[in-house]
Structures are given as C-alpha cells and as structure tokens.
C-alpha cells in the first residue's frame, strides 16, 4: 500500500499596508474636523418662552390672499378650485405665523 504524503498548503502572504512617510502627514491633518463655530443666537431663539406679537385678523387675511395667488401660480394657473388654493394658503400662512416669520 502506497501512502501519499500531503504537502502543506501554501499560505498566500498578504502584504502589510505600507505606512506613509512622515512628510505625507499633512493630508491626514486635513481630515481632522475643524472646531465648530458658535452660531449667533438671538434672544427670541435663546428663550423658547419668548412671546411673539400676534398678527391681526386683517393682516392674516391679507397674507392668505397673497399666498393663495402664489399657490395658483405654482400650479401654473391651471383651472382649479379657488377654495382649495385658499385652504392651502391658510395652512401655509398659519404655519409661518406660528413659527414667528410674521409679526405686526
């Protein structure tokens, strides 16, 4: 009986990553994050309980009129329901009023 010898499997050598020379350290420095700049915060933003002036009903109506025109313009003045434009404009204006974009 003949016994075959098993030859050891050759291992593939994986080259270790070559470290960059000391002069190439500058690109790594660019990867570091710069210190964050502090944003200027107004008093209204700093205090969440700041009271914002309310918009009068007449002014709100005027804002809605203008916004309804722009809603119709966004759809290319295609035939549609003006009441839908008005309702959309009311929602948009009320969101802007609550967020503090409008004041007296």
Buried (B, 14 or more C-beta within 10 A) or exposed (E): EEEEEEEEEEEEEEEEEEEEEEEEEEEEEEEEEEEEEEEEEEEEEEEEEEEBEEBEEEBBEEBBEEBBEEBBEEEEEEEEEEEEBBBBBBEBBBEBBEEEEBEE
